């Protein structure tokens, strides 16, 4: 019988020790490892940070005769926004939407004409701006009092806005009574924040 050499015994012992250390470390690694973030923004209940994506989400102290709203994004953080996100104007006021970044943007009324649920006064004229990028503005006059919910191009990421015209009875407004079940989850959560601020401002 050939006896193993001292070198072979040391090699075998080292391999066994290494395997033992690896098996002891493996549970620690797997228990602390977290999945990598998704490379693109998807519709999830978590949605974007509402604080970052809803600047100006509080009701102004008084309605304005006209208002400019900027639309922008931070592609790196996947945050898209209207600023201010909550607007209050007088009947007959003109809203002007402009761009605050280089990403594509759009202002779209929630109306069946735009393949959206009705979340604005039924007798008001809906609008849909062209998709803009780099520069340009879009204006629309709002003459009918009520609550108008607005979708951005990145609605799936929660980019929405609410425009209030006059001082309507909130309980009668389609925007306030729609349950949001047809909306992407991030948009629905953004509207919950905006409408909560609107109700608080009208109390």
N, C-alpha and C positions, 0 to 999 in steps of 0.2 A: 504494500500500500504506500502511495506517495503522500508524505506529510505536507500540508500547505506551508508556504514560506511565510516569514514574518511580514513581508510587504503585502502579500495577499490578504493576510488576516487584518492588517491595518486598513487596507482599502475597503474590505467588506464592512468593517466596523464603522468607517467614516460614511459609507453609503447608507447604512442603517440609521446612523445618527441624523444625517441630512434629511432622510425620508421622514423620520420622527418629528423633526422640527417643522418641516413643511406641513405635515398633517396637523400639528398643533396650531400653526399660524393660519391655516386656511379658514376656519370658522370666523376668526377675527376679521379677515379681509372681506369675506362675503357678508358679514353682518354690518359692516360700515360702508360698503359700496352702495352708491345710489345711482339710479339710471340717469343717463345723459339727457339734457333737455332736448325737446323736439326741435329739429332744425327750422321748422316753419310754424307759424302761429296757427293753431287749430282751434276749432270751436270746442271749448271745454267749460265746465261750470266755473272753474277758477277765473278765467278771463284775465284781462290786463289789470294792472293796478288802477283802481278807480280814482285814487287821488291824482295819479299822474295823467290819466286819460280824461279827466273831467275838470279842467281848470275853470274857475268861475262858477262852480256848482252851488251857488247860493243866489237867492232872489234879490235883485237890486232894490233899493229903497223906493224907487218910483219908476213908472214906465218912461221910456225914451221916445222921441219923435222919429228917430232913425237909429240904426245900429249896424256896426261892422263886426262880423264874426270871422276869425281866422281859422283855417283848416290846416293841420300840420301833422307831422309824424316824427318818430324816432325809430328808424328801421332797425337799428342795432338792438334796442330794448323791446321792439315789437309793440310800441305804444302809439296810438293814433287818437287824434282829438279835434274837437271844436273848442274854440276859446273866444268868449265864454261859452260854457256848455248850457247855461240857463239864461235865457234872454227874456226881458219884459219890455214890450213896446205899446204905444198907443195905437188904436185903430187907424189905419191909413198910413202907418209907418212903413218905410222901406228897409229891408234887411239886405245888406251887401256881404257876400261871402268872398273872402280872398284867401291867398295861400301864404303859409308861414314856413314852408319847406319845399324841397324839390320833388317830393313824392306826389303821385297822382291823387287827385281829390275830386269829390263830387258832393253836392247838396241835393238831397232827394226827399220829398214829402212822403210820409206814410199814407198811401192812398192806393186803392185797387188799380188805378191807371198806371201806377208804377210797380205793379205786382207786389204790393205790400198790403197788410191789413189797414183798415181805416183807423188812423190815430190823429185825426184833425177834424175840424168842423165839416160836416157833410156838404154844406152849401158853399164852401170856400173853394177857390181855384187851386188845384195842386200844382207843383212845379218839379222839374228835374233839370238841374244844371248840366251842361256838358262836362265830360271828364276833363279836368284842367291839370296842367303840370308846368311848373316853373314860374308862370305868371298868369295874370288874368283875374277877373272878378265876375261874379254873377249877382244880379239884384232881383228882388221880388217884393212887390207891395202887398201887404196883408191888411185887408179892410174888414174882414169878418172877425169879431171878437171870438176868442177861444184858445184852446191849447193845441199847439201843433208840434208833433214829434217829427224829428228830422233824422234821416239815416245818412251816414257818410259812406264813402266807397269801401271802407274797412269795417262795415257793420258787424261782421263776424268777430272782430276783435273788440267790440264794444264802443266803436266810434259813432256816437249818436248825440243828439242835442234836443232840447225842448225850448220852444218859443211860445211865450204867452202874450196874447193880444188883448188889451183891455183888462177887465176884471171879471172873467166869466165865473159861472157857478161850476166849480170843479166836478161835482157829482154828476153833471149832465154832459161832460166832455168825453167823446170816444177815446181820446188818449188816456184818460184817467180810469175808464171802466174796462178797457180791453185787458184780458188776463195775460197777454204776452206769450201765450203758448206757441204762437207761430213764429216767434222771434228767436234768433240765436241766443244761447244762454248769456254770453257776455253783454249783448245789447239789452236783454231783459234786466240784467242786474244793474246796468248803467241807468236805465230808466227808473228803476226802483229808487236809486239814489237821488236822481233829479226830481222825481215827483214827490219824494219825501221832503226835499228842500222847498218845493213849491207849496205844498200844503202848510208847512211851517211858516212860510213867508206870508201866506194869506190868512193866517189865524188872527 
